[in-house]
Each structure stands twice: as C-alpha cells, then as structure tokens.
Amino acid sequence: MDTSREDAVYQQGISLIQLLFTLAIVAITAQFAAPAYSVLVEQQRRQATAEQLTNSLRNARTEALIRHQSVVVHAVGEDWGKGWRIILDVSGKGHLDQSNPVLAERQGNTHIPIAGNTPVKHYVRFNPLGEPLLNAGAFQAGTLHICQAETALSHYQVVLAKSGRISLRSDQAAQALCGLV
C-alpha cells in the first residue's frame, strides 16, 4: 500500500483564508437574517397571546355555565398585557373582592400590548347563563386588540359578542387604542 498517496488525501483540506472567507459570509448573512427573525418571533408571540386570551375567555364562559355562577376574567393590574385571572364571582363584587377564588391565572408577555375598548377595558364577566354582563347588569360586548409594540397597529382582535360568542380575528389595521398602551 502506498502511504504517500494516503497522506496526500488526508492533507487536502481548507486553508485559513478559505475558512475566514466562509466565516465572513456567515456573519454577513446572519446580520441580514437577525431582524427578520426577531419580527417573526414577535408575530408568533402576538398570535400565541391572542389564542391564549381567546381560550381563557371561552373557558371562563364554560365555567360559568357548568357552575351556574358568575365568572370574571380580569386584567392583572388593569393591564391585559401583564396577564389575566379567571375568578369565580362568589360575592358578586368581581375582581374587586380578593376573597373570590381564582380558577386560573395567566402571566402576560409585557412586550405584547393588549388594549380593550371601554366595555372590556379591564374585565369580562359571564353570568350563570354564559352571557357577558357588566357589573351594573347591562350587556357587555367589545374587542380586545393584540397590538404591535410601540405602534398603533392591531394584529389580532378578540371579539366578545352580546350573545357571549368569542371570536378571534386576524385583521391587521390601525387602531388608536393600541397607541395608548
């Protein structure tokens, strides 16, 4: 067996200049890909937050129907972006009564702002029939907007109908409420 021939095969590789050139191309490509990746990650977070909020509201309505008791979903610290709690409204005072039992809690992503119009700005309350009602007894309907950070764009809308139906829409549109969060 000819060992000089084998040595020649093993000695073929890449030079230092080729390695540096390849690393430079990778670095330049990464520089262009990083902003697109961060935009994609933010889009995924908005979508996940919208789906979680929608599911939480649907679960709260179901709990109200099953338990035959009012259930409230309220924004933590009056800011939906910080998260929300689902509570059983035993006292009738909703989230203002700290002794009401917490059924579920969701910590929010503070990088994803959520803004609600006046009827759903801080809470949603379902009566034992699954109807959304304000504390005063009037029907409650409104929209929670999942916003793009630092802009007035709503990417997802969690819509609460008078009947209690909760729908998730994905219409990207300018929304003044998003600029206030």
Rosetta blueprint (number, residue, H / E / L):
1 M L
2 D L
3 T H
4 S H
5 R H
6 E H
7 D H
8 A H
9 V H
10 Y H
11 Q H
12 Q L
13 G L
14 I L
15 S L
16 L H
17 I H
18 Q H
19 L H
20 L H
21 F H
22 T H
23 L H
24 A H
25 I H
26 V H
27 A H
28 I H
29 T H
30 A H
31 Q H
32 F H
33 A H
34 A H
35 P H
36 A H
37 Y H
38 S H
39 V H
40 L H
41 V H
42 E H
43 Q H
44 Q H
45 R H
46 R H
47 Q H
48 A H
49 T H
50 A H
51 E H
52 Q H
53 L H
54 T H
55 N H
56 S H
57 L H
58 R H
59 N H
60 A H
61 R H
62 T H
63 E H
64 A H
65 L H
66 I H
67 R H
68 H L
69 Q L
70 S L
71 V E
72 V E
73 V E
74 H E
75 A E
76 V H
77 G H
78 E H
79 D L
80 W H
81 G H
82 K H
83 G E
84 W E
85 R E
86 I E
87 I E
88 L E
89 D L
90 V L
91 S L
92 G L
93 K L
94 G H
95 H H
96 L H
97 D L
98 Q L
99 S L
100 N L
101 P L
102 V E
103 L E
104 A E
105 E E
106 R E
107 Q E
108 G L
109 N L
110 T L
111 H L
112 I L
113 P L
114 I E
115 A E
116 G E
117 N L
118 T H
119 P H
120 V H
121 K L
122 H L
123 Y E
124 V E
125 R E
126 F E
127 N L
128 P L
129 L L
130 G L
131 E L
132 P E
133 L E
134 L L
135 N L
136 A L
137 G L
138 A L
139 F E
140 Q L
141 A L
142 G E
143 T E
144 L E
145 H E
146 I E
147 C E
148 Q L
149 A L
150 E L
151 T L
152 A L
153 L E
154 S E
155 H E
156 Y E
157 Q E
158 V E
159 V E
160 L E
161 A L
162 K L
163 S L
164 G L
165 R L
166 I E
167 S E
168 L E
169 R E
170 S L
171 D L
172 Q L
173 A E
174 A E
175 Q L
176 A H
177 L H
178 C H
179 G H
180 L H
181 V L
